[in-house]
Amino acid sequence: MSGESQIPTASAASRFASRLALVYGTGFGLVGTHLPFFPVWLKAVGVDAGWIGIITAVPAVTRFTVLPFVTAFAERRHALRGAIMVTAFATATGLALVGTQHLPLLILLGYAATCCLWTPMVPLIDAYALRGVSQYGLKYGPLRLWGSAAFVAGALACGQLLDVISAKHLIWIIVAMAALGALTSLTLQPLGPARTIAAAHHGAGRLLRDGGFLAIILTSALIQSSHQAYYIFASIGWQQEGFGGLTIAGLWTLGVLAEIVVFALSPRFTLPPAILVVIAALCAVARWVITAQAPPIAILAVVQLMHGLTFGLTQVGTMGLMVHHVPQHIMARGQGFLAACSGIVAGSVSILTGAVYARYGQGVYYVMAAIAATGALVMWSARKRLDAHQPQSEASGG
């Protein structure tokens, strides 16, 4: 009898989905305003290039140092939803305080403190989302696509505002977006208690001794980090090839639009998540090999559409594997380990990318192809173990 009363209704699932989509939208809208324009604000307030490099490296550092501890703390306190709210309000407050500073050292200290709570926010939201996906029988992709759409909208809106306001005021656009995200976090509804498995207090430690889980986070880190040369040097390379600013913006937008389409269509995918990830990795190999040839604009536009597969399909497949492989009661810690692994690999690849690009230019994309191929090999080797794995939370249900 009690089991029937706990079956989620369609209206409850719809409320969960709409509120989560709003939180994803504001969260990634903040990233869309911050990522391209925070360095512009730093330069506008007189911070030199050396300090800008140090300050903008902070999020990557907190991702593999502080982040796993924050996600674990929230989960042990059974306060996933509350942690999202706290980190959202702390982020808005911290960025507002950063905006009042102009000395590089004070900006660095304020930004570092802010990032300690900001970088765990997306893994916390993902953990909350995956628990809700299991509870309400929903699909991850259609919820996550709102984040990608908001990223584009945020970047375009902030870019338009740059033409009408001083760059010194850009920080307040970023702060406003963070404040909106904090307010929307208040709408998140409580989730039912996560099912646990026997010896639950050993669960998180066992994840790090689980070869299947390590294959998931390492593969995701390798494929996503193979995008580092694209993120750092694509615009520079396209500019050197004579492409105008509008063309470059259009190429970036094509990639994100393709990502949104993949998220929207993902409920129709029938292949196992491990195979989806392998396909994504092989697409990344092809994408970077073609990009290394500096193709003409017509081919480049088609290549950019592959971003939906190289990034979006990797994300869909990885989250599918996480749902099936990580018990609900340690999902936030699993997301924390995933983010930490991604931070370490991405940081290492960024350093390698800079050195290789300085010497070989577009040849750096061959290295990215090799990194993606390594990810494909890791996942292909682990696929049978992962495909045969039963969701631990489901296996424990009774």
N, C-alpha and C positions, 0 to 999 in steps of 0.2 A: 504493500500500500504506500509506504513512504517512498519507495522507488518511483512510483508513478507521479507523486506530487513534486518530485525533484526534476522531472523531465522539463527542459527549457521550452518555453512557448516560442512561437514564431515572432511575437511582438517583442519579447525579451531579447531574442537574438538580433532583431532589427535595431533595437535601441543600442545594444552593445556595439554592433557594427558601425552605426552612424557616429556614435561618440568616439570610438576608436579611430575612425577615418578622420574625424576632426582633429584629434590629438596628433595623428601622424602628419596631417596637413600642416598644422602650425609648427610642429617640431622640425620638419624638413623645410618649411618655409623659412624658418630661422637659419638653417644651414645655407639655404639659397641666397639669403641676404648677407650672411657672415662670410662665407668662403671666398667669394670674389671681391668683397668690398672692405673687409676689416683691414687688410694690408694697405688699401688705398687711404683709409682713415689714419692709420699709423703714420704713413708718409706725410699726410696733410698736416698733422700736428707736430711735425718736426722730428720724428723718429728716423734714424738713419738705417741704411740697408742691413748693416750688421745686426743691429738690435731687432729689426723686423724678422730676420731669419731666426733669431733665438726665440722671440715671442711666439711666432707662428708654429714653432716646433713643440710647444707645450702640450697641445691636445694629444699628439702621438705618444708623448712620454706618459701622460696620465692614463692613457688607454691600457698600457700593460703594467702599470704600477698600482695606482689607486683604484682603478675601475673594478677589478675582480673582488676587492675587499668590500666595496660599497654594495655591489650586487649580492654578495654572500650575506652581508649584514642585514640587508632588507629581507632576504628570503628566510633567514633564521628567525627573524622577528615576525614572519608571516605578514609583512607590510609592503607588499609589492606595489599596490595602488597608492598607498600613502607615500612611499619612496618616490614615485613618479611626481607626485604633487610637490614634495619637498625639494627635489632636484630642479623642478621647473621654476619654482619661485626663487630658489637660490641662484639659479642661472640669470634670471631677469634682474635680480638685485645686484649680483656681482658685475654684470655687464654695465649696469647703470653707474656703479662706482668706478669701473674702469674708464667710462666715458668722461668722468670729471678730472682725470689725470692727464698730464702731458709729459712727465718725466719718464724716460724709458724704464728705469728700475721699478718705479711705482706701478707702471702699467703691467710689467712682467709679474710682479708679486700679486697684484689684484687678479690678473688674468689666470695665473696658475691656480689660485684659490678657487676661482670660478670654475675652471675646467675640471677640478677634482670632483665636482658634482654634476657638471654638464655632460661630460663624456659618458658617464654611466646611464644617462637618461634613455638613449635609444635602445641599449640592451635591455633595460628594465621594461620599456614599452614593448619590445619584441617578446620578452618573456611573458608579460601580461597578455599580449595578443595570442601567443601560441597556447596558453592555458585556456583562453576564451574560445579559440578555434576548436579545441578539443571538447570543451564544455557545451558549445552551442552547435557543433557540427558544421562550422563554416570553413571557408577556404582563405588561406593567408594572402594570396596574390591580389584579389580585388580590394582588400583592406589596405595593403601596402602601396598600391598604385597612387593613392591620394598623396602620399609623401613625395613621390617623384613629380607629380603634377604641381604640387605646391613649391617644390624646389625650383622648377622652371619659372613659375609665376613670381616667386620672390626675387630671383635673380633678374628677371626682366623688369620688374617694377622698380627695384633698386637702381638698375641701370638707367631707367628713364628719369628717376629722381636726381641722378647724378648730373643731369643736364640743367636742372633748375635750382638745385641747392648746392651750397658749398660742401666740398668733400669733408670739411671739418665737422659737419653735422651728420654724416652718414651713420655714426655710432648710434644716434638716437632712433634711426630707422630700425637698426638691429635690435636695440633695446625694446622698442615698441613691439616687434615681432616676438621677442622672448616673453614680454608681458602677456601678449595674447595667448601664447602657448601655456603660460602658467594658469590663466583663467580657464582655458578649455580643459586642463587636467582635472579641474574640480568636477567635471561632468562624468568622469569615468565611474562606472557602476561597480560595486563589489562583485567579486567572483566567488563561487562556491569553494569550499576547502579542497585543496589538491589531494588526490589519492597518494598514499605513500606505499613504499615497499618495505619488506622486512629489513631490519638493520638500517633504517633510513638515515641514521646519523653518520653512516659510513658512505652514503651514496655519492657525495661530491668527490670524496677522495678516490672512490672507485672509478669515477669518470676518467680521471687522469691516468688510471692504469688500464683503461679499456681501449684496446687497439682500434676498435671500430669508431669510437668517439674521437680519438686522436686523428684518425684518417679523415673524419668529417671536417674538423677545424683546420687541419693542415691543408687539405685540398682547397677549401674555401679561401684560406689566406693566400695560397699560391695563385689561384686563378684571379682573385680580385687584385692582388698586388701586381699582377702582370699588366694592370692598367696604369701603373705609376708613370711610365714614360709618356703615355697619352695625357694624363692629368697635368704633368709638369711641363712637357715640351711640345705638345701638339700645336698650341696656338703660336708659339714662337716659330716652329717649323713652317706652319701655314703662312705666317706673316712674311717669312723669308722667301716663300714661293710666290709672293705677290698677291695673296688673297686679302681682300679688304675686311674691315671689322664686321660688317654685316654678314659677309659670307662665313667668316669664322664663327660668329654667333649662331648662324643657321646650321652649321655642321654640328655644333654642340647640341643644339636643340633637337636635331634629327635623332641623335643618340638617345636622349632622354625620352622622346616620344615613343621610340621603338621599345624602350624599357617599360613604359606604361602599357603598351599593347600586350606585351608578354605577361605582365601581371594580370591584366584583365582577362586574358585567354587561359591562364594557368589552371582554372578549375576543370578545363576540358582535357588536360594532359593525362594520359593513361599509363605512360611508362613509369617504372620505379624511379624514385628520386635519385638514386645513385646513378642511374643511366642518364637522367637529365643533366646531372652535374658533369658526367663524362662528355656528353654532347656539347655542353657549354664550354668546356676546356678545349675541345678540338676546334670549336668555332673561334676561340680566342687565338689558337695557334695560327689558323688561316688568316684571321684578321690582322695579326701583327706582321706576318710574313708579307701580306699585300701592302700594308702601310709602309713597310720598310722600303718599298719600291718608289715611294713618293708618287703615287698614281695621279692621273688627271682628276679634275673636280667631279666629273660624272661617276667615275669608279669610286672615288673617295666618299661620295654621298651614299652609295650602296653599302660600302664598308662601314660607314657610321651607323647604318641601320642594324648592323650586327651587334651593336651595343646591347640591344634588347636580349640577345642570346648570351653574350659574354658576361654581362653583369646581371641582367634580370633573371635569366634562367639559372644562373649559379645561385642567386639568392633564393629563388623558389625551391630549387632542389635541396639546398642546404637546410632551409627551414622545414621542408618535408622530412628530411632525415632527422633533424632535431626533435620534431614532434614524435617520431617513431622510436627514437633511440634514447632520449633523455626523459627520465621520470618527471612528472609535473612538479613534484615538490622540490626539485633542484633545478628547474628550468632557468631561473635567473642566474644561478651560478654557472650553468652550462653556457648561457649567453655571455657571461663575463669571461669565461675561458676562451670562447670563440673570438670575442673582441680583443682580448689580450694577445692571442696568437696572431690575429690579423695586424695588430699594431706593431708587434715585433718584426713580422715578415715585411710589412709595408715600409717600415722605417729602414730596414736593411736594404731592401730593393731600391728605395729612393736614393740612398747613398751610392749604391752600385750604378744606378741609372745616370746620376750626374757625372760620374767618372767616365762611363762608357760613352755618353753623349758628347762629352767634351772632346773625345778622341775620334769617334766614329760617326757622329751625327745620327742620321736616320737608321744606321746599323744597330742602334740600341734596341730597335723593335725585334731583332732576331733573338736577343737575350730575353725579351718579354715572351716571345713564342716558346722558348725553351722552358721558361718558368711555368707557363700554362701547360705545356706538355708533361712536365713533372707532376702537376696536379692531376692530370688525366690518368697518369700511370698509377698514382697513389690510390685514387678512387676506384679504378678498374681492378686493382689488386684486392681491394676491400669489399667489392660490390656484393659478393655472395654472402658474406657475413652480415652485411647491412640489410640486404633484401630479405634475409631469413629471420632477421631480428624482430621479435614481437614487442610492441610498446610495453615498457615495463609497468607503466601506470595501469594499462589495461589488463596486463597479465595478473596484476594483484587485486583487481576488482572482485568484490564478492558480496 
